[in-house]
Amino acid sequence: MTTFIRFTHSRLSWLLLAVTALLLELVALYFQYGMKLEPCVMCIYQRLALFGILMAGLIGMTAPKLTLVRILSALVWVVSATWGLKLALTLVEMQANPSPFSTCSFLPEFPTWMPLHEWFPAVMLPTGMCTDVPWEFLGITMAQWMVVIFCGFLAMWLLFLVPMLTGHHKHSQYPHIN
């Protein structure tokens, strides 16, 4: 367990979290611009949740040996992954049971003081419909894959939780004193 604790207290662990989220963001942009798949508003919100996980990794990298930094990073990570999972499950439901009474909006509902879709339209402006299922891999839709991905982020968070919160102890050269 000591090796795992050291890993969760290292910059490498937080870098891996950030890089994983960044790669998923790049995949989303490839789907949008390379494969010409139009993201819906729920997809845009899920991108934002991935940006939250990316931020958690970057925050954790700043000072991974400090418990307060790890706690803050862990909170950003779990809130972002939980929100992303909720969004992905909602999108799966919308696609599985389309209804004219349950649709998503055409524009994201960002705060007026932070209109991300206006500031970064290439990344945050939805152009698709939530009920469309434009892509599948192994019989699993993109929304369903996002459920798997966010569940993976939450599973990793649970695996890392105790080691992250454990204090960093220096071992004495005299094992019987520890």
Secondary structure, 3 states (H helix, E strand, C coil): CHHHHHHHCCHHHHHHHHHHHHHHHHHHHHHHHHCCCCCCHHHHHHHHHHHHHHHHHHHHHHCCCCHHHHHHHHHHHHHHHHHHHHHHHHHHHHHHCCECCECCCCCCCCCCCCCHHHHCHHHHCCCCCCCCCCCEECCEEHHHHHHHHHHHHHHHHHHHHHHHHCCCCCCCCCHHHC
